Amino acid sequence: MPFRISSGAQPSASEDRPHISGISPAAAIPGGDFRIYGKGLAAGDRPHVRFGNTPAHIVVGSDSYIIARVPAGSLNGELSLGAEPESSVTWPCHVGVRIAEGLHPVSNPVVDHEGNIFVTFSGPAGQKTPVSVYKIDAALTSKPLVTDVLNATGLALDKEGTLYVSSRNEGIVYQVSSAGNTSPYVEGMGVATGMVFDQDGNLFVGDRSGTVFKISRQRQIYVFATLEPSLAAYHLAFGPDDYLYVTGPTTSSFDSVARISRDGHVERFYRGLGRPQGLAFDVQGNLYVAASLGGRRGVVRISPEAHAELFLSGPSIVGLAFTSSKSLLVATNESTMSRGPDGSLYRVSLGIEGRPIY
């Protein structure tokens, strides 16, 4: 079903104006696709779609159905359809704005109490990078914070706002001071990837070899649960039901979101995603997962009743996080053999309140 918005801004249909009845999904970042439904959409020789003043690439175009790809540089706000401005119609949409680039995230960014954003530059396996973690302040100024963690992977914040970063190469979780200095917090975490704290201050760490560790506040280490090994990182988030939710892409193209009870019992919450990675909850209990659904890549929203829909369209998404301003941060990793690491961070204004992670 198409995502529908109040049609108050939709002009009355006429012979020379297209009529939009809905768009899907709710949001996109550049490189993602919107599906447009209606009639008279291909007035003239072919459909014309713009985001702001920037023309979109038309993937599929017909009189009642269009797939339009969001071009680079598009701004959040409005989609317009029509060859000429006087005969065009507009529709509100949510498009992500790039706020940082030149990154290499492999998991979720995190946001502290003051609105600072932390994101990794992980780098190729076994290779040290000049910067491990960047800090992006409320004015969107990006500065190096951590410089000495090899293959920085997962990030987590405790209730006091202290930052932790995992090294998948060393199997160490580091505690980070406000000045960016690091000290080992716990070692022996295997291929340490995603992390999250519970309400009691226990830290959970995903070892992509197949283990989820629980580290108490006294730094005692327990094997909390065992899962199938992952091809990439494990990603962790606590849901409102106090279950630990875990993703990790496997060799299957039909992967699951697992959830783990407080006593370590593992069960499947949802199955049917392609390469699921970063995840986050909103205050309504909906789960958002960076994954593909039905062959479409982006962010999938899964309701508490396990009903899934593509919520945001976009390529190469590995992580996400909500901000206090009710926006969604989307981290991409577009690494190629020729260019190397090349990731970006986008902000999508949605008006959705995220569930606190600490």
C-alpha positions in Angstrom: 0.0 0.0 0.0 1.3 3.5 -0.8 2.2 5.8 2.1 -0.5 8.5 2.1 -0.4 12.1 3.3 -3.3 14.5 3.8 -4.2 15.7 0.3 -4.8 19.2 1.4 -1.9 20.4 -0.8 -3.0 18.4 -3.8 -4.6 20.5 -6.5 -7.9 19.5 -8.1 -7.4 17.0 -11.0 -7.8 18.5 -14.4 -7.1 17.4 -17.9 -3.7 19.1 -18.0 -2.6 18.3 -14.5 -1.5 15.0 -13.1 -3.1 13.7 -9.9 -1.1 12.0 -7.1 -3.0 9.7 -4.8 0.0 8.6 -2.7 3.7 7.9 -2.4 5.7 5.1 -0.9 7.8 4.8 1.3 7.5 7.6 3.8 11.0 8.9 3.3 14.2 8.4 1.3 17.8 9.6 1.1 19.6 10.4 -2.2 19.9 7.3 -4.2 16.7 5.9 -2.8 13.4 5.6 -4.7 9.9 7.0 -4.2 7.0 5.1 -5.8 4.3 7.5 -7.0 0.7 6.5 -7.5 -2.1 8.3 -9.3 -3.4 9.1 -12.7 -2.2 11.3 -15.6 1.3 11.0 -14.2 3.0 10.8 -17.6 1.3 13.8 -19.2 3.2 14.6 -22.4 5.9 12.4 -23.7 7.3 11.2 -20.3 7.0 11.8 -16.6 8.9 14.8 -15.1 9.6 14.6 -11.3 11.7 17.1 -9.3 12.8 17.3 -5.7 13.0 21.1 -5.1 14.6 22.3 -8.4 16.6 19.1 -9.0 15.2 16.7 -11.7 14.9 13.0 -10.6 15.9 10.0 -12.6 12.8 8.1 -13.7 13.3 4.4 -13.2 9.8 3.4 -14.2 7.2 5.7 -15.7 3.6 5.2 -16.7 0.3 7.1 -16.5 -0.6 5.6 -13.1 2.8 4.6 -11.5 6.2 6.1 -11.4 9.5 5.1 -9.6 11.6 8.2 -9.1 15.1 8.1 -7.8 16.1 10.9 -5.4 19.1 12.8 -6.8 22.1 14.0 -4.8 21.7 17.5 -3.3 17.9 17.2 -2.8 16.5 19.0 0.2 13.7 17.8 2.5 10.3 19.2 1.6 8.5 18.7 -1.7 8.2 16.5 -4.7 6.8 18.1 -7.9 5.4 16.3 -10.9 4.9 17.9 -14.3 6.8 19.2 -17.3 6.1 22.9 -16.6 5.8 24.7 -13.3 2.3 26.0 -14.1 1.0 22.5 -14.8 2.8 20.7 -12.0 1.4 19.4 -8.8 3.4 19.0 -5.5 3.4 16.5 -2.7 5.2 16.7 0.6 7.9 14.2 1.2 10.8 13.4 3.6 14.2 13.5 2.1 17.4 13.1 4.1 20.0 15.9 4.1 23.6 14.9 4.2 25.3 16.4 7.3 28.7 14.7 7.1 30.8 12.7 4.6 34.1 11.1 4.4 33.2 8.6 7.1 33.3 4.8 7.4 30.6 3.7 9.8 29.8 -0.1 10.1 27.2 0.3 12.8 24.9 2.8 14.5 25.9 6.4 15.2 25.0 7.5 18.8 23.7 10.8 20.1 24.5 12.1 23.6 22.4 14.3 25.9 23.7 17.5 24.4 23.0 16.5 20.8 26.5 15.6 19.9 26.7 12.8 17.3 29.5 10.2 17.3 30.3 8.1 14.3 33.2 5.8 13.4 35.8 5.7 10.6 36.3 1.9 10.8 38.7 1.3 7.9 39.7 -1.9 6.2 40.4 -4.9 8.4 43.7 -4.7 10.1 44.5 -1.3 8.8 44.9 1.7 11.2 43.2 4.9 10.2 44.2 8.5 11.2 40.8 8.9 12.9 38.7 6.2 14.6 35.7 8.2 15.9 34.4 11.6 14.8 32.3 13.9 17.0 29.7 16.1 15.2 28.4 18.9 17.4 25.0 20.6 17.4 26.3 23.1 14.8 27.2 20.1 12.6 30.9 20.8 12.9 32.8 17.5 12.6 36.0 17.0 14.5 38.3 14.0 15.2 37.7 12.6 18.7 39.4 9.2 18.9 42.6 8.4 16.9 44.0 5.2 18.4 41.4 2.4 18.0 42.1 -0.1 15.3 38.9 -0.9 13.3 36.5 1.0 15.5 33.2 -0.7 15.1 30.4 -0.4 17.7 29.5 2.7 19.8 27.5 2.9 23.0 26.7 5.5 25.6 26.0 4.8 29.3 23.6 6.7 31.5 26.2 9.3 32.4 26.9 10.0 28.7 30.3 8.3 28.6 31.2 6.9 25.2 32.4 3.3 24.5 33.9 2.0 21.3 34.6 -1.6 20.3 37.5 -2.8 18.2 36.6 -5.8 16.1 40.3 -6.4 15.3 41.5 -6.4 19.0 38.3 -7.7 20.7 38.5 -4.8 23.1 35.9 -2.4 24.3 37.4 1.0 25.1 36.0 3.7 27.4 36.5 7.2 25.9 37.0 10.4 27.9 35.5 13.7 26.8 38.9 14.7 25.5 39.0 11.5 23.3 41.5 9.6 25.4 40.8 5.8 25.5 41.4 3.1 28.1 40.5 -0.6 27.9 37.1 -1.3 29.6 36.9 -5.0 28.8 39.0 -7.4 26.7 38.5 -10.9 25.1 35.3 -10.0 23.2 36.2 -11.9 20.1 35.2 -10.0 16.9 33.6 -7.2 19.0 31.0 -5.3 17.1 27.6 -3.8 18.3 27.1 -2.7 21.9 24.3 -1.5 24.1 23.8 -0.8 27.8 20.7 -2.0 29.8 18.9 0.1 32.4 21.1 -1.5 35.2 24.4 -0.5 33.6 25.3 -3.9 32.2 27.0 -3.7 28.8 26.1 -6.2 26.1 28.6 -6.8 23.3 28.1 -8.8 20.1 30.9 -11.0 18.9 30.2 -11.7 15.3 31.7 -15.2 15.7 28.5 -16.1 17.5 28.4 -14.9 21.1 26.6 -12.1 22.9 28.6 -11.1 26.0 27.2 -9.5 29.1 29.6 -7.4 31.2 28.4 -6.3 34.6 29.2 -2.9 36.2 32.0 -4.7 38.1 33.3 -5.8 34.6 32.6 -9.5 35.2 32.1 -11.2 31.8 29.3 -13.7 31.1 28.2 -15.5 27.9 24.6 -14.2 27.6 23.5 -16.0 24.4 24.8 -17.8 21.4 23.7 -17.0 17.8 24.6 -18.0 14.3 27.9 -16.3 13.2 27.5 -13.1 11.2 29.1 -12.0 8.0 29.4 -8.5 9.3 28.6 -6.8 12.6 26.1 -7.8 15.2 23.8 -4.8 16.1 22.0 -4.6 19.4 19.1 -2.6 20.9 16.8 -3.1 23.9 13.1 -3.0 23.1 10.3 -1.7 25.4 9.6 -5.3 26.4 13.1 -5.5 27.9 14.2 -8.0 25.3 17.6 -7.6 23.6 17.1 -7.4 19.8 19.9 -8.5 17.6 20.6 -8.4 13.9 23.6 -9.8 12.0 23.6 -10.7 8.3 24.4 -14.3 7.5 24.9 -16.3 4.3 21.0 -16.4 4.0 19.1 -13.9 1.9 16.2 -14.3 4.3 17.6 -13.2 7.6 15.9 -12.7 11.0 15.8 -10.3 13.8 16.4 -12.3 17.0 15.3 -11.2 20.4 16.8 -12.5 23.7 15.0 -12.6 27.0 16.6 -11.5 30.3 17.5 -15.1 31.0 19.3 -15.6 27.7 16.6 -17.4 25.8 16.9 -16.7 22.0 13.8 -16.5 19.8 13.0 -15.2 16.3 11.1 -11.9 16.2 10.9 -11.4 12.5 12.2 -13.3 9.5 12.4 -12.1 5.9 15.0 -9.3 5.7 18.1 -9.0 3.5 21.3 -8.2 5.2 19.8 -6.6 8.4 22.2 -4.3 10.3 21.7 -1.2 12.5 18.5 -0.9 14.5 16.6 1.4 16.8 13.2 1.7 18.5 10.7 4.6 18.6 8.7 5.3 21.7 5.7 3.5 20.2 7.7 0.3 20.2 8.2 0.2 16.4 11.6 -1.3 15.4 13.6 0.3 12.6 16.2 -1.8 10.9 18.7 -1.1 8.1 17.9 -3.9 5.7 16.2 -4.8 2.5 12.6 -6.0 2.3 11.2 -7.5 -0.9 14.4 -6.5 -2.7 14.2 -2.8 -1.7 17.0 -1.5 0.4 16.6 1.1 3.1 15.1 1.2 6.6 12.4 -1.3 7.4 9.9 -0.5 10.2 8.5 -3.5 12.1 5.6 -3.0 14.4 5.3 -4.7 17.9 3.0 -7.2 16.2 5.9 -8.0 13.7 4.3 -6.4 10.6 7.0 -5.0 8.4 7.1 -2.2 5.8 9.8 -0.3 4.0 9.8 3.0 5.8 12.8 4.7 4.1 14.5 4.0 0.8 18.2 4.3 0.3 21.4 2.4 -0.6 24.3 1.2 1.6 22.6 2.0 4.9 24.4 0.3 7.9 23.2 2.2 10.9 20.6 4.6 12.3 19.7 6.6 15.4 17.0 9.0 16.6 17.8 12.5 17.9 16.0 14.5 20.6 14.7 16.8 17.8 12.7 13.8 16.4 14.9 13.3 13.4 16.4 10.1 12.2 20.1 9.8 11.5 21.0 7.4 8.7 24.6 6.2 8.3 25.8 4.8 4.9 28.9 2.9 3.9 29.5 3.1 0.2 33.0 1.5 0.2 34.3 0.2 -3.2 37.5 -1.5 -4.2 38.6 1.6 -6.2 37.7 4.4 -3.8 38.0 2.7 -0.4 35.9 3.8 2.5 33.3 6.5 1.6 30.4 6.9 4.0 28.0 9.6 4.8 25.6 10.7 7.6 22.1 11.9 6.7 19.4 13.6 8.8 15.8 13.0 8.0 13.2 15.2 9.7 10.3 12.9 10.5 8.7 14.1 13.8 9.2 10.6 15.3 10.4 10.3 18.9 13.0 7.7 19.4 13.3 5.4 22.5 16.2 6.5 24.7 19.2 4.1 24.4 20.6 4.8 27.9 
